[in-house]
C-alpha cells in the first residue's frame, strides 16, 4: 500500500502534469461556481444603484471579469506548471549539475498555495470591496454578498497562482546558485529566462482581460489601479527571480575574467616585434569580447517578445478609453 503522505503529490501530479482534461474541467467548474453565486439572486434584475453599479453593461463587464480572469488563471496554472517541468528537464538533460529540479517542481506546493490564497483574500477585503456593498451585505442582501464573494474568489485565484509561480521561480533561482555555466556559450541557460517569460504572459493577459470592465464605454481608472499594484511588481519578480542568482554569478565571473585580462595587458611587453604586438592585440580583443558578454540569460528574441508583451495592456486600455470617446460622439453625448 502506498504511503498516505505520497497520495496528495500523486494526485496533484496526475491532475496538473498528466491529465489532458484539466483546463476545460476547471473552466466548467468556474462557470458553475459563478452561476451558483449569481443566478439564484437574479442580480441583473436588482436595483443596480443600491449595489454601487451604474449601468447594466458595467454589471455585465464585472460578471465577465469574475468568470474570465479565474478561468485564465486556472488555465495558466496548468500550462505554466507543465512548461516549467519541461524546462527543468531540459536543464537536467544538458547539465550534470542540474539534477532533481524536476522533482522539486512536481511536488505539491502546499505552503506557497496556502500563502497565496490568504494573501488574495486579504488583498480583496482590503482594496477591492466597495464600501457601498459592505452595509447591504451585512444586512443580508444576497446581491451584495455575491459581488463580494466574486471579488474574493477572483483575488484568491490570482494570489494562489502568483505564489505558486513565485515558488517555481525560487526553485530555478536556487539552481542558479550551483549550476555550471560558460559565459561564452549561454544557450543552455535560456530556460532560466523562458520560465519567467511565460509568467509575464499571465500578468499581461490578466490586465488585457480586465478591459471587460469598460463594456459600458466608461474607462474607470480606479478599476485598474488595484490590479496594477499587484501586476507590475509581480511581473518584475516573476521574470527576474529565476535568473537572479545565476545573473549574479555570471556578473562576478565576468568581472574576474576582465580583471585577469587587464592584468595580462598591463604586464604585456610593449616591444614592437610582431609576436609581441600580436599577443597584445589578442589580449585587447579578448577584453572587448569579455566586456560585451551578457550576464542575463536573455537572447534578442526574448527581449523582443518581452517588449511586445509589455505593450499589450497599455494598448488594450487605450482602446477601452477610445471606445468611450467614439461611443459618446456617436450618441452625441
Protein Blocks (a to p, Z undefined) as FASTA:
>chain_A
ZZfklmmmmmmmmmmmmmmklmmmmmmmmmmmmmmmmmmnommlmcfklnopabfklmmm
mmmmmmmmmmmmmmmmmmmmmmmmmmmmmmmmmomklghklmmmmpccfklmmmmmmmmm
mmmmmmmccfklmmmmmnopaklmmmmmmmmmmmmmmmmmmmmmmmmmmmmmmmmmmpcc
dfklmklmmmmmmmmmmmmmmmmmmmmmmmmmmmnopacfklmmmmmmmmmmmmmmmmmm
mmmmmmmmmmmmmmmmmmmmmmmmmmpcfbfbfklmmmmmmmmmmmmmmmmpcfbfcdfk
lmmmmmmmmmmmmmmmmmmmmmmmmmmmmnoZZ
